Amino acid sequence: MVQQYQSPVRVYKHPFALVMMAYERRFPTCPQIPVFVGCEIMLDEESEDGAVRTTERRCKLNVDAPYILKKIIGVDFVYFIQRNVLDRRNNVLEIEAYNESFATRVTVIEKCRYFIHPENSEWTCFEQTASLDIKNFFGFENSMEKLAMKQYAQNIAKGKEIIEYFINEMKEEGITYVPPWKDPQEGSSEEEKKNVVENNELYSDKELCNVDSKLPSNREMQLSSDYIERYLGKLDMMQESKLVQLRHSIEELRGSSVPGYATLLRFLRATEFSVEKAREMLTQSLHWRKKHQIDKLLDEYETPQVVKDYFPGGWHHFDKDERPLYILRLGQMDVKGLLKSIGEDELLLLALHICEEGLHLMEEATTVWGHPVLQWTLLIDLEGLNMRHLWRPGIKALLRIIEIVEANYPETMGRVLIIRAPRCFPILWTLISTFINYQEQGSGGLSEYINQEFIPEFLGGSSETYIMEGGVVPKNLYKVDLEGTSGEHEHSLYHSISLSRGQTHRVFIESDDPGAVLTWDFDVMRHNVIFTVLHKSRNSENGAVAEISELAISGDHEVIVAKELKDNYVKVEPSIVCHDGESIQGTHIMQDTGIYILQWHNQEDQAEFLPSISSHKAQLMYFYETLPSAHYRGSMMSLQSAISGRSEASSSLSR
């Protein structure tokens, strides 16, 4: 496999002629590069006008390899041919090197280029590419490849330091200026030389610092090592190379319409610095952004009034790493109410708007704090979380949002802080964790991650927040007809039933998995019903089992008029009266195998003397699911059923 390397542009804040004189001091030997033993000049010629100088050297390198490998290859030194072409007229030095030793087994090609900075004629740029192709090396191809890349990385890391070392050495010798080459036919101007020297002296350290602190104005300028350090953070040699390669690859596909380097780096990190995977992932994301006009979202998005009034989330200062901090009081959020009032697409749009705000805030923080801020922190407060948050359409909407965000905003969320998690949290985490790429977990107090002055008041701090407390979304804000089909997506998940006076509806669930979790969610849309959970073990007599065996196997449901179950069924959850408008969610850990029954009963009203068929018909919509015990064993001791009313008399979700 061919290994390739492409460096970012390295900037020397010195004139080209001065850098060239420092470069020549690296030969014939260079103590700063121990593997470089020496070289001999094979060719050295200039053009008639002195504008172009061509130099060819045969370089001798020490084989820094294990003893056994040296014995196998039978040499202590290897030789490379280096050809330099210095174009003084255009201020460019082109370098090409290739291996002479083992040329039939290994191919090494390196190309380097020094040139004047396109935005500052008093600075010099350096860029480098290399490729390594080991065809056959005595069965040690992999070892040799790793060894060669390691040595190459070490030498590259020293490259800029060596030039700076020789420039400082020249300063100590009193050489601070080297006149640029002039065409002999044009003559030279002493006044021009004087102006160049004076201009060089005008660049103070403060001015150079100010230049670095600004984002580059020319997007066509290639990536520089100084830009990486200031705006992207510390990257190793190969990571820098992959970043440059991805940029060039996207340019070939999209021309000048290329995202910033911070975006490129995020997609590289998401794919473990695979250029091919990052290019594919980023290309799909760019198509997605164009299709849905995401670039206009920050300017054109209008927050729905329901979100303004009932969505308990917002930005709040920053954490100890200067990352923007977003707080979401998930336990106080009416997931069902928000979803029914604004819809799944609008909820997704809200999440995308938050992500776009995060990107903007990270860019601002990078400028303000003077160091790269490439991620933001999410603080999730789970106080109040219960089974109503596991409403199935809500979970499906959440998973869809996570999937889209992961695909289009990778590596933007640096840390998730989860606080005040209740006992039902393991279920929610099991459902969503497979969609989240997290590398490490930790524990500790909130003050370890957020400065005390920014801890919100509702968490015991002193910082005031401008985040809504959430609460139950009133039904009159719903956009769907609760008495009809509540949308095609929900209708496919939920069963709608009507119960006349005295009728009972039962769902039979057969369990062979001790410790599995039975969850249910239903809305009472008309009248009152009594809800009960029952169980019959397999060791009981067969009287009732015969009655429901076919139903249990087929998964059908049963409506019974004035009919009681036979003996040996016991209540495992107390009966509760569910009123018109209430939304009920709950769980039961099925400790024993056997048959479990979810039962709804429309009780006859003894005080009613005038019979009416329609006025006493109860309507409800329900969903249930069995979650395997393997997901939860050891993580929960008990789960409590939760009731959240949707009527005017129900209590708010926030405290």
Secondary structure, 3 states (H helix, E strand, C coil): CCEEEECCEEEECCCHHHHHHHHHCCCCCCCCCCCEEEEEEEEEEECCCCCEEEEEEEEEEECCCCHHHHHHHCCCEEEEEEEEEEECCCCEEEEEEEECCCCCCEEEEEEEEEEEECCEEEEEEEEEEEEEEECCCCCCHHHHHHHHHHHHHHHHHHHHHHHHHHHHHHHHCCCCCCCCCCCCCCCCCHHHHHHHHHHHHHCCHHHHHHHHCCCCCCCCCCCEHHHHHHHHCCCCHHHHHHHHHHHHHHHHHHCCCCCCHHHHHHHHHHCCCCHHHHHHHHHHHHHHHHHCCHHHHHHHCCCCHHHHHHCCEEEEEECCCCCEEEEECHHHECHHHHHHHHCHHHHHHHHHHHHHHHHHHHHHHHHHHCCCCCCEEEEEECCCCCHHHHCHHHHHHHHHHHHHHHHHCCCCEEEEEEECCCCCHHHHHHHHHCCCCCCCCCCCCHHHCCCHHHCEHHHCCCECCCCCCCECCCHHHCCCCCCCCCCHHHHCCCEEEEECCCEEEEEEEEECCCCEEEEEEEEEEECCEEEEEEEECCCCCCHHHHHHHHHHHHCCEEEEECCCCCCCCEEEEEEEEECCCCEEEEEEEECCCEEEEEEEECCCCCCCCCCCCCCCCEEEEEEEEEECHHHCCCCCCCCCCEEECCCCCCCCCCC
